[in-house]
Amino acid sequence: MEAYQQHFETFTFKQLVVFKLDKIEEIDTAGIQLITSIIKSLLEQGSQYQVSSTSEPVKEFSELFDLKFLMNYEVQSSLGVEYVS
């Protein structure tokens, strides 16, 4: 996870980042961690994000693990979950 964060720290995100997840055919824990890391990094830079669409596998994974931030299609400025460093 640290390797991802080191790379994301070098990114400069736009004010609003839109995630279109409707083409994802399969997803696992690593994929969710990657999306979460990207979102966390962009939020730390003061950007906002919006999930505009999700595929059935993403919906199922989100429901199974109660990841509401992937199911809320409004513009977000937080994940709505706490992280322990």
PDB file as gemmi writes it, atoms N, CA and C in Angstrom:
CRYST1    1.000    1.000    1.000  90.00  90.00  90.00 P 1                      
ATOM      1  N   MET A   1       0.823  -1.193   0.000  1.00  0.00           N  
ATOM      2  CA  MET A   1       0.000   0.000   0.000  1.00  0.00           C  
ATOM      3  C   MET A   1       0.867   1.256   0.000  1.00  0.00           C  
ATOM      4  N   GLU A   2       1.990   1.221   0.677  1.00  0.00           N  
ATOM      5  CA  GLU A   2       2.868   2.387   0.708  1.00  0.00           C  
ATOM      6  C   GLU A   2       3.390   2.731  -0.685  1.00  0.00           C  
ATOM      7  N   ALA A   3       3.658   1.722  -1.492  1.00  0.00           N  
ATOM      8  CA  ALA A   3       4.146   1.977  -2.852  1.00  0.00           C  
ATOM      9  C   ALA A   3       3.110   2.763  -3.648  1.00  0.00           C  
ATOM     10  N   TYR A   4       1.836   2.383  -3.527  1.00  0.00           N  
ATOM     11  CA  TYR A   4       0.779   3.125  -4.211  1.00  0.00           C  
ATOM     12  C   TYR A   4       0.763   4.574  -3.746  1.00  0.00           C  
ATOM     13  N   GLN A   5       0.797   4.775  -2.423  1.00  0.00           N  
ATOM     14  CA  GLN A   5       0.701   6.124  -1.873  1.00  0.00           C  
ATOM     15  C   GLN A   5       1.870   6.990  -2.314  1.00  0.00           C  
ATOM     16  N   GLN A   6       3.065   6.424  -2.398  1.00  0.00           N  
ATOM     17  CA  GLN A   6       4.220   7.195  -2.856  1.00  0.00           C  
ATOM     18  C   GLN A   6       4.011   7.679  -4.288  1.00  0.00           C  
ATOM     19  N   HIS A   7       3.457   6.829  -5.139  1.00  0.00           N  
ATOM     20  CA  HIS A   7       3.203   7.216  -6.528  1.00  0.00           C  
ATOM     21  C   HIS A   7       2.081   8.243  -6.618  1.00  0.00           C  
ATOM     22  N   PHE A   8       1.031   8.057  -5.834  1.00  0.00           N  
ATOM     23  CA  PHE A   8      -0.103   8.971  -5.894  1.00  0.00           C  
ATOM     24  C   PHE A   8       0.249  10.349  -5.356  1.00  0.00           C  
ATOM     25  N   GLU A   9       1.203  10.433  -4.445  1.00  0.00           N  
ATOM     26  CA  GLU A   9       1.607  11.727  -3.908  1.00  0.00           C  
ATOM     27  C   GLU A   9       2.201  12.614  -4.998  1.00  0.00           C  
ATOM     28  N   THR A  10       2.709  12.016  -6.062  1.00  0.00           N  
ATOM     29  CA  THR A  10       3.288  12.804  -7.152  1.00  0.00           C  
ATOM     30  C   THR A  10       2.224  13.271  -8.146  1.00  0.00           C  
ATOM     31  N   PHE A  11       1.014  12.724  -8.059  1.00  0.00           N  
ATOM     32  CA  PHE A  11      -0.068  13.126  -8.957  1.00  0.00           C  
ATOM     33  C   PHE A  11      -0.664  14.452  -8.510  1.00  0.00           C  
ATOM     34  N   THR A  12      -1.093  15.231  -9.483  1.00  0.00           N  
ATOM     35  CA  THR A  12      -1.876  16.426  -9.207  1.00  0.00           C  
ATOM     36  C   THR A  12      -3.253  16.181  -9.801  1.00  0.00           C  
ATOM     37  N   PHE A  13      -4.251  16.133  -8.946  1.00  0.00           N  
ATOM     38  CA  PHE A  13      -5.605  15.824  -9.386  1.00  0.00           C  
ATOM     39  C   PHE A  13      -6.368  17.097  -9.724  1.00  0.00           C  
ATOM     40  N   LYS A  14      -7.328  16.973 -10.620  1.00  0.00           N  
ATOM     41  CA  LYS A  14      -8.231  18.086 -10.920  1.00  0.00           C  
ATOM     42  C   LYS A  14      -9.136  18.311  -9.709  1.00  0.00           C  
ATOM     43  N   GLN A  15      -9.865  19.415  -9.710  1.00  0.00           N  
ATOM     44  CA  GLN A  15     -10.747  19.739  -8.587  1.00  0.00           C  
ATOM     45  C   GLN A  15     -11.811  18.664  -8.383  1.00  0.00           C  
ATOM     46  N   LEU A  16     -12.326  18.107  -9.480  1.00  0.00           N  
ATOM     47  CA  LEU A  16     -13.322  17.039  -9.405  1.00  0.00           C  
ATOM     48  C   LEU A  16     -12.849  15.869 -10.257  1.00  0.00           C  
ATOM     49  N   VAL A  17     -12.759  14.699  -9.641  1.00  0.00           N  
ATOM     50  CA  VAL A  17     -12.369  13.475 -10.345  1.00  0.00           C  
ATOM     51  C   VAL A  17     -13.603  12.575 -10.411  1.00  0.00           C  
ATOM     52  N   VAL A  18     -13.976  12.166 -11.610  1.00  0.00           N  
ATOM     53  CA  VAL A  18     -15.159  11.332 -11.814  1.00  0.00           C  
ATOM     54  C   VAL A  18     -14.706   9.905 -12.115  1.00  0.00           C  
ATOM     55  N   PHE A  19     -15.240   8.956 -11.344  1.00  0.00           N  
ATOM     56  CA  PHE A  19     -14.935   7.541 -11.538  1.00  0.00           C  
ATOM     57  C   PHE A  19     -16.080   6.885 -12.295  1.00  0.00           C  
ATOM     58  N   LYS A  20     -15.758   6.287 -13.431  1.00  0.00           N  
ATOM     59  CA  LYS A  20     -16.723   5.527 -14.219  1.00  0.00           C  
ATOM     60  C   LYS A  20     -16.321   4.065 -14.081  1.00  0.00           C  
ATOM     61  N   LEU A  21     -17.024   3.345 -13.224  1.00  0.00           N  
ATOM     62  CA  LEU A  21     -16.645   1.978 -12.877  1.00  0.00           C  
ATOM     63  C   LEU A  21     -17.553   0.939 -13.527  1.00  0.00           C  
ATOM     64  N   ASP A  22     -18.320   1.335 -14.523  1.00  0.00           N  
ATOM     65  CA  ASP A  22     -19.293   0.428 -15.126  1.00  0.00           C  
ATOM     66  C   ASP A  22     -18.689  -0.608 -16.070  1.00  0.00           C  
ATOM     67  N   LYS A  23     -17.434  -0.455 -16.464  1.00  0.00           N  
ATOM     68  CA  LYS A  23     -16.799  -1.413 -17.377  1.00  0.00           C  
ATOM     69  C   LYS A  23     -16.002  -2.493 -16.635  1.00  0.00           C  
ATOM     70  N   ILE A  24     -15.952  -2.410 -15.313  1.00  0.00           N  
ATOM     71  CA  ILE A  24     -15.195  -3.390 -14.527  1.00  0.00           C  
ATOM     72  C   ILE A  24     -15.971  -4.703 -14.498  1.00  0.00           C  
ATOM     73  N   GLU A  25     -15.352  -5.759 -15.008  1.00  0.00           N  
ATOM     74  CA  GLU A  25     -16.005  -7.065 -15.066  1.00  0.00           C  
ATOM     75  C   GLU A  25     -15.697  -7.924 -13.851  1.00  0.00           C  
ATOM     76  N   GLU A  26     -14.540  -7.710 -13.237  1.00  0.00           N  
ATOM     77  CA  GLU A  26     -14.143  -8.440 -12.031  1.00  0.00           C  
ATOM     78  C   GLU A  26     -13.397  -7.480 -11.123  1.00  0.00           C  
ATOM     79  N   ILE A  27     -13.565  -7.650  -9.809  1.00  0.00           N  
ATOM     80  CA  ILE A  27     -12.821  -6.819  -8.869  1.00  0.00           C  
ATOM     81  C   ILE A  27     -12.543  -7.637  -7.618  1.00  0.00           C  
ATOM     82  N   ASP A  28     -11.397  -7.377  -7.011  1.00  0.00           N  
ATOM     83  CA  ASP A  28     -11.032  -8.055  -5.776  1.00  0.00           C  
ATOM     84  C   ASP A  28     -10.572  -7.010  -4.764  1.00  0.00           C  
ATOM     85  N   THR A  29     -10.073  -7.478  -3.648  1.00  0.00           N  
ATOM     86  CA  THR A  29      -9.643  -6.577  -2.581  1.00  0.00           C  
ATOM     87  C   THR A  29      -8.558  -5.622  -3.052  1.00  0.00           C  
ATOM     88  N   ALA A  30      -7.630  -6.099  -3.855  1.00  0.00           N  
ATOM     89  CA  ALA A  30      -6.549  -5.237  -4.355  1.00  0.00           C  
ATOM     90  C   ALA A  30      -7.111  -4.109  -5.221  1.00  0.00           C  
ATOM     91  N   GLY A  31      -8.097  -4.409  -6.032  1.00  0.00           N  
ATOM     92  CA  GLY A  31      -8.717  -3.383  -6.866  1.00  0.00           C  
ATOM     93  C   GLY A  31      -9.420  -2.321  -6.038  1.00  0.00           C  
ATOM     94  N   ILE A  32     -10.131  -2.761  -5.003  1.00  0.00           N  
ATOM     95  CA  ILE A  32     -10.809  -1.817  -4.109  1.00  0.00           C  
ATOM     96  C   ILE A  32      -9.784  -0.980  -3.360  1.00  0.00           C  
ATOM     97  N   GLN A  33      -8.683  -1.603  -2.915  1.00  0.00           N  
ATOM     98  CA  GLN A  33      -7.628  -0.853  -2.226  1.00  0.00           C  
ATOM     99  C   GLN A  33      -7.024   0.201  -3.146  1.00  0.00           C  
ATOM    100  N   LEU A  34      -6.844  -0.126  -4.403  1.00  0.00           N  
ATOM    101  CA  LEU A  34      -6.295   0.828  -5.365  1.00  0.00           C  
ATOM    102  C   LEU A  34      -7.234   2.023  -5.545  1.00  0.00           C  
ATOM    103  N   ILE A  35      -8.512   1.758  -5.743  1.00  0.00           N  
ATOM    104  CA  ILE A  35      -9.488   2.842  -5.890  1.00  0.00           C  
ATOM    105  C   ILE A  35      -9.523   3.692  -4.624  1.00  0.00           C  
ATOM    106  N   THR A  36      -9.537   3.045  -3.463  1.00  0.00           N  
ATOM    107  CA  THR A  36      -9.575   3.763  -2.188  1.00  0.00           C  
ATOM    108  C   THR A  36      -8.331   4.616  -2.002  1.00  0.00           C  
ATOM    109  N   SER A  37      -7.169   4.099  -2.375  1.00  0.00           N  
ATOM    110  CA  SER A  37      -5.923   4.866  -2.261  1.00  0.00           C  
ATOM    111  C   SER A  37      -5.937   6.097  -3.157  1.00  0.00           C  
ATOM    112  N   ILE A  38      -6.443   5.936  -4.360  1.00  0.00           N  
ATOM    113  CA  ILE A  38      -6.542   7.081  -5.272  1.00  0.00           C  
ATOM    114  C   ILE A  38      -7.476   8.136  -4.684  1.00  0.00           C  
ATOM    115  N   ILE A  39      -8.625   7.692  -4.194  1.00  0.00           N  
ATOM    116  CA  ILE A  39      -9.583   8.634  -3.607  1.00  0.00           C  
ATOM    117  C   ILE A  39      -8.982   9.333  -2.394  1.00  0.00           C  
ATOM    118  N   LYS A  40      -8.318   8.575  -1.536  1.00  0.00           N  
ATOM    119  CA  LYS A  40      -7.699   9.166  -0.344  1.00  0.00           C  
ATOM    120  C   LYS A  40      -6.664  10.220  -0.742  1.00  0.00           C  
ATOM    121  N   SER A  41      -5.849   9.926  -1.739  1.00  0.00           N  
ATOM    122  CA  SER A  41      -4.824  10.875  -2.192  1.00  0.00           C  
ATOM    123  C   SER A  41      -5.440  12.140  -2.772  1.00  0.00           C  
ATOM    124  N   LEU A  42      -6.474  11.988  -3.573  1.00  0.00           N  
ATOM    125  CA  LEU A  42      -7.079  13.185  -4.168  1.00  0.00           C  
ATOM    126  C   LEU A  42      -7.785  14.026  -3.112  1.00  0.00           C  
ATOM    127  N   LEU A  43      -8.369  13.380  -2.105  1.00  0.00           N  
ATOM    128  CA  LEU A  43      -8.999  14.136  -1.023  1.00  0.00           C  
ATOM    129  C   LEU A  43      -7.964  14.902  -0.209  1.00  0.00           C  
ATOM    130  N   GLU A  44      -6.804  14.291   0.004  1.00  0.00           N  
ATOM    131  CA  GLU A  44      -5.726  14.965   0.735  1.00  0.00           C  
ATOM    132  C   GLU A  44      -5.247  16.205  -0.010  1.00  0.00           C  
ATOM    133  N   GLN A  45      -5.402  16.215  -1.331  1.00  0.00           N  
ATOM    134  CA  GLN A  45      -5.019  17.383  -2.136  1.00  0.00           C  
ATOM    135  C   GLN A  45      -6.134  18.423  -2.209  1.00  0.00           C  
ATOM    136  N   GLY A  46      -7.268  18.123  -1.584  1.00  0.00           N  
ATOM    137  CA  GLY A  46      -8.372  19.077  -1.593  1.00  0.00           C  
ATOM    138  C   GLY A  46      -9.334  18.914  -2.750  1.00  0.00           C  
ATOM    139  N   SER A  47      -9.186  17.848  -3.514  1.00  0.00           N  
ATOM    140  CA  SER A  47     -10.093  17.586  -4.632  1.00  0.00           C  
ATOM    141  C   SER A  47     -11.346  16.876  -4.133  1.00  0.00           C  
ATOM    142  N   GLN A  48     -12.328  16.776  -4.992  1.00  0.00           N  
ATOM    143  CA  GLN A  48     -13.544  16.033  -4.718  1.00  0.00           C  
ATOM    144  C   GLN A  48     -13.647  14.903  -5.735  1.00  0.00           C  
ATOM    145  N   TYR A  49     -14.510  13.926  -5.431  1.00  0.00           N  
ATOM    146  CA  TYR A  49     -14.700  12.836  -6.382  1.00  0.00           C  
ATOM    147  C   TYR A  49     -16.182  12.527  -6.523  1.00  0.00           C  
ATOM    148  N   GLN A  50     -16.486  11.881  -7.631  1.00  0.00           N  
ATOM    149  CA  GLN A  50     -17.843  11.428  -7.887  1.00  0.00           C  
ATOM    150  C   GLN A  50     -17.765  10.083  -8.593  1.00  0.00           C  
ATOM    151  N   VAL A  51     -18.532   9.120  -8.114  1.00  0.00           N  
ATOM    152  CA  VAL A  51     -18.675   7.843  -8.811  1.00  0.00           C  
ATOM    153  C   VAL A  51     -19.899   8.007  -9.701  1.00  0.00           C  
ATOM    154  N   SER A  52     -19.694   7.992 -11.012  1.00  0.00           N  
ATOM    155  CA  SER A  52     -20.818   8.247 -11.922  1.00  0.00           C  
ATOM    156  C   SER A  52     -21.527   6.969 -12.348  1.00  0.00           C  
ATOM    157  N   SER A  53     -20.825   5.839 -12.275  1.00  0.00           N  
ATOM    158  CA  SER A  53     -21.438   4.574 -12.669  1.00  0.00           C  
ATOM    159  C   SER A  53     -20.640   3.424 -12.070  1.00  0.00           C  
ATOM    160  N   THR A  54     -21.344   2.322 -11.802  1.00  0.00           N  
ATOM    161  CA  THR A  54     -20.684   1.129 -11.267  1.00  0.00           C  
ATOM    162  C   THR A  54     -21.210  -0.108 -11.985  1.00  0.00           C  
ATOM    163  N   SER A  55     -20.352  -1.100 -12.091  1.00  0.00           N  
ATOM    164  CA  SER A  55     -20.755  -2.373 -12.690  1.00  0.00           C  
ATOM    165  C   SER A  55     -21.366  -3.260 -11.608  1.00  0.00           C  
ATOM    166  N   GLU A  56     -21.962  -4.347 -12.023  1.00  0.00           N  
ATOM    167  CA  GLU A  56     -22.557  -5.284 -11.071  1.00  0.00           C  
ATOM    168  C   GLU A  56     -21.514  -5.858 -10.105  1.00  0.00           C  
ATOM    169  N   PRO A  57     -20.310  -6.267 -10.573  1.00  0.00           N  
ATOM    170  CA  PRO A  57     -19.306  -6.760  -9.622  1.00  0.00           C  
ATOM    171  C   PRO A  57     -18.900  -5.712  -8.573  1.00  0.00           C  
ATOM    172  N   VAL A  58     -18.790  -4.458  -8.975  1.00  0.00           N  
ATOM    173  CA  VAL A  58     -18.441  -3.397  -8.020  1.00  0.00           C  
ATOM    174  C   VAL A  58     -19.585  -3.203  -7.027  1.00  0.00           C  
ATOM    175  N   LYS A  59     -20.824  -3.214  -7.511  1.00  0.00           N  
ATOM    176  CA  LYS A  59     -21.988  -3.083  -6.624  1.00  0.00           C  
ATOM    177  C   LYS A  59     -22.017  -4.216  -5.609  1.00  0.00           C  
ATOM    178  N   GLU A  60     -21.810  -5.445  -6.084  1.00  0.00           N  
ATOM    179  CA  GLU A  60     -21.842  -6.602  -5.189  1.00  0.00           C  
ATOM    180  C   GLU A  60     -20.750  -6.512  -4.129  1.00  0.00           C  
ATOM    181  N   PHE A  61     -19.544  -6.159  -4.527  1.00  0.00           N  
ATOM    182  CA  PHE A  61     -18.427  -6.025  -3.589  1.00  0.00           C  
ATOM    183  C   PHE A  61     -18.718  -4.910  -2.592  1.00  0.00           C  
ATOM    184  N   SER A  62     -19.249  -3.799  -3.080  1.00  0.00           N  
ATOM    185  CA  SER A  62     -19.560  -2.657  -2.225  1.00  0.00           C  
ATOM    186  C   SER A  62     -20.619  -3.009  -1.192  1.00  0.00           C  
ATOM    187  N   GLU A  63     -21.642  -3.732  -1.614  1.00  0.00           N  
ATOM    188  CA  GLU A  63     -22.696  -4.145  -0.690  1.00  0.00           C  
ATOM    189  C   GLU A  63     -22.176  -5.163   0.317  1.00  0.00           C  
ATOM    190  N   LEU A  64     -21.368  -6.099  -0.140  1.00  0.00           N  
ATOM    191  CA  LEU A  64     -20.834  -7.138   0.732  1.00  0.00           C  
ATOM    192  C   LEU A  64     -19.992  -6.554   1.858  1.00  0.00           C  
ATOM    193  N   PHE A  65     -19.185  -5.537   1.545  1.00  0.00           N  
ATOM    194  CA  PHE A  65     -18.281  -4.951   2.534  1.00  0.00           C  
ATOM    195  C   PHE A  65     -18.722  -3.561   2.997  1.00  0.00           C  
ATOM    196  N   ASP A  66     -19.966  -3.201   2.700  1.00  0.00           N  
ATOM    197  CA  ASP A  66     -20.556  -1.937   3.159  1.00  0.00           C  
ATOM    198  C   ASP A  66     -19.702  -0.730   2.774  1.00  0.00           C  
ATOM    199  N   LEU A  67     -19.306  -0.677   1.518  1.00  0.00           N  
ATOM    200  CA  LEU A  67     -18.488   0.422   0.999  1.00  0.00           C  
ATOM    201  C   LEU A  67     -19.404   1.446   0.332  1.00  0.00           C  
ATOM    202  N   LYS A  68     -20.090   2.202   1.151  1.00  0.00           N  
ATOM    203  CA  LYS A  68     -21.091   3.146   0.651  1.00  0.00           C  
ATOM    204  C   LYS A  68     -20.497   4.226  -0.237  1.00  0.00           C  
ATOM    205  N   PHE A  69     -19.216   4.548  -0.028  1.00  0.00           N  
ATOM    206  CA  PHE A  69     -18.608   5.608  -0.832  1.00  0.00           C  
ATOM    207  C   PHE A  69     -18.526   5.243  -2.314  1.00  0.00           C  
ATOM    208  N   LEU A  70     -18.633   3.960  -2.652  1.00  0.00           N  
ATOM    209  CA  LEU A  70     -18.633   3.553  -4.063  1.00  0.00           C  
ATOM    210  C   LEU A  70     -20.040   3.508  -4.653  1.00  0.00           C  
ATOM    211  N   MET A  71     -21.044   3.654  -3.803  1.00  0.00           N  
ATOM    212  CA  MET A  71     -22.422   3.568  -4.273  1.00  0.00           C  
ATOM    213  C   MET A  71     -23.132   4.921  -4.256  1.00  0.00           C  
ATOM    214  N   ASN A  72     -22.486   5.933  -3.703  1.00  0.00           N  
ATOM    215  CA  ASN A  72     -23.083   7.259  -3.629  1.00  0.00           C  
ATOM    216  C   ASN A  72     -22.658   8.055  -4.856  1.00  0.00           C  
ATOM    217  N   TYR A  73     -23.606   8.417  -5.693  1.00  0.00           N  
ATOM    218  CA  TYR A  73     -23.281   9.074  -6.957  1.00  0.00           C  
ATOM    219  C   TYR A  73     -23.209  10.601  -6.856  1.00  0.00           C  
ATOM    220  N   GLU A  74     -23.307  11.133  -5.645  1.00  0.00           N  
ATOM    221  CA  GLU A  74     -23.169  12.575  -5.436  1.00  0.00           C  
ATOM    222  C   GLU A  74     -21.686  12.943  -5.399  1.00  0.00           C  
ATOM    223  N   VAL A  75     -21.382  14.216  -5.608  1.00  0.00           N  
ATOM    224  CA  VAL A  75     -20.001  14.692  -5.477  1.00  0.00           C  
ATOM    225  C   VAL A  75     -19.614  14.596  -4.006  1.00  0.00           C  
ATOM    226  N   GLN A  76     -18.441  14.004  -3.733  1.00  0.00           N  
ATOM    227  CA  GLN A  76     -17.999  13.752  -2.362  1.00  0.00           C  
ATOM    228  C   GLN A  76     -16.700  14.488  -2.060  1.00  0.00           C  
ATOM    229  N   SER A  77     -16.577  14.919  -0.810  1.00  0.00           N  
ATOM    230  CA  SER A  77     -15.321  15.521  -0.362  1.00  0.00           C  
ATOM    231  C   SER A  77     -14.716  14.737   0.790  1.00  0.00           C  
ATOM    232  N   SER A  78     -15.281  13.541   1.071  1.00  0.00           N  
ATOM    233  CA  SER A  78     -14.699  12.641   2.067  1.00  0.00           C  
ATOM    234  C   SER A  78     -15.147  11.219   1.745  1.00  0.00           C  
ATOM    235  N   LEU A  79     -14.438  10.251   2.328  1.00  0.00           N  
ATOM    236  CA  LEU A  79     -14.801   8.851   2.126  1.00  0.00           C  
ATOM    237  C   LEU A  79     -15.949   8.439   3.033  1.00  0.00           C  
ATOM    238  N   GLY A  80     -16.121   9.156   4.132  1.00  0.00           N  
ATOM    239  CA  GLY A  80     -17.154   8.769   5.080  1.00  0.00           C  
ATOM    240  C   GLY A  80     -16.730   7.610   5.958  1.00  0.00           C  
ATOM    241  N   VAL A  81     -15.438   7.294   5.950  1.00  0.00           N  
ATOM    242  CA  VAL A  81     -14.893   6.245   6.806  1.00  0.00           C  
ATOM    243  C   VAL A  81     -13.616   6.770   7.443  1.00  0.00           C  
ATOM    244  N   GLU A  82     -13.272   6.205   8.579  1.00  0.00           N  
ATOM    245  CA  GLU A  82     -12.060   6.613   9.280  1.00  0.00           C  
ATOM    246  C   GLU A  82     -10.913   5.679   8.913  1.00  0.00           C  
ATOM    247  N   TYR A  83      -9.734   6.239   8.780  1.00  0.00           N  
ATOM    248  CA  TYR A  83      -8.533   5.459   8.517  1.00  0.00           C  
ATOM    249  C   TYR A  83      -7.603   5.577   9.704  1.00  0.00           C  
ATOM    250  N   VAL A  84      -7.011   4.473  10.088  1.00  0.00           N  
ATOM    251  CA  VAL A  84      -6.028   4.471  11.165  1.00  0.00           C  
ATOM    252  C   VAL A  84      -4.663   4.319  10.529  1.00  0.00           C  
ATOM    253  N   SER A  85      -3.784   5.258  10.786  1.00  0.00           N  
ATOM    254  CA  SER A  85      -2.439   5.218  10.184  1.00  0.00           C  
ATOM    255  C   SER A  85      -1.535   4.289  10.952  1.00  0.00           C  
TER     256      SER A  85                                                      
END                                                                             
